[in-house]
Amino acid sequence: MDPTDITRALDHLPGLRVTTVANGVRVHVPALDDAVRIDADAVRRHRAIRAPNGDPAVEFVMGDEQGLWPLILTPDDVVFQPVSTGAVLDSAIEFQVTNAPHIVAYSEMEHAAEHAALTSERPGPIELVGVGASLLLVRCQVVAATLVGMRPVRAVAWWRRAWEALGGELPFPPFRPDPLWDELVADAARISVTPSERPGQAVEPADLAAFRRLEPGLTVVGLDDEFVATWREWAPISPSRFAATLLHRLDGARADLALYPGGSGSVDVVLRQGSATALLQFSWSDRVELSVDEVRIDEPLRSTGLFQRMMFNVDRLAVLLGFARTTVLATDIGSIAFATMGYPRDPELVRELRHHR
């Protein structure tokens, strides 16, 4: 593929800085402070898609004589396929990590490395097998990132913090020599990394005033002292974080929250733009399952990423609230919409990744 075609495909992704290099393009992603290189000879095809959070994205199908692999760019992230554990471990025995993701976002890689480091530095006993598996996966992801020209120094810095906290004692064979990894370690030694969420930060009190400050974006049905008492008993997050997560990037949306003694509740989110309306309704009756009851989006608001953004926000909120799962009943056109929310979208890539699982 011609580098000009790649550049043109990325034109609708805001914020990226694209430059032509020898037989390809270099894409700097300011949100990551890193850049990815797309080899024009390896691009088989590409398509414009929507990211799970509703952002525009481009999915590249990359390939050579060995097979195909995905490379997905959004305005603030890069999604790629990790290398196998055999590519980083110096062992004739194959090691597999249960439930290892077949693709990963750069931001997810950094978060996983940070989480592993902070877990390793906590006082008390550590579940070494679990932390070791996380570090192995992060190393596979870092190596894969370098194969597309990226230099994830922050992820390596967190990885090294975990390694040092554990005294280098991990439950798997030694790593293969890797000069590029050694370069990243040297670069990581020259920077400091700080937790994205620091433990012990002040938590906003949940009281009547806290909920009233959120109006009209979030309105509580029957706001009174009984509601506040139920919230304090039931919700593990602050009112402002609840509202910020639910309404993230839904400009102009309004939400009504009902919460009943015992913890059951429901939320209605409505977004109006002119004569068009988008509606999201979900509810719960226990601490296990959050159920999406209805999503309805009028024609002028469809194909804008709004559906994906609403569902992305609900998923994030369910995790923060401690629900074990989110369920959705999707039929007809709705089932198609839900089926196209994840990565990758290219049918041949889907088959390729399933084959290698």
Secondary structure, 3 states (H helix, E strand, C coil): CCHHHHHHHCCCCCCCEEEEECCEEEEEECCCCEEEEEEHHHEEEEEEEECCCCCEEEEEEEEECCEEEEEEEECCEEEECCCCHHHCECCCCCCCCCCCCCCEEHHHHHHHHHHHHHHHHCCCCCCHHHHHHHHHHHHHHHHHHHHCCCCCHHHHHHHHHHHHHCCCCCCCCCECCCHHHHHHHHHHCCCCCCCCCCCCCCCCCCCHHHHHCCCCCEEECCCCHHHHHHHHHHCCCCHHHHHHHHCCCCCCCEEEEEECCCCCEEEEEEEEECCEEEEEEEEECCCCEEEEEEEEECHHHCCCCHHHHHHHHHHHHHHHHCCCEEEECCCCHHHHHHHCCCCCCCHHHHHHHHHCC
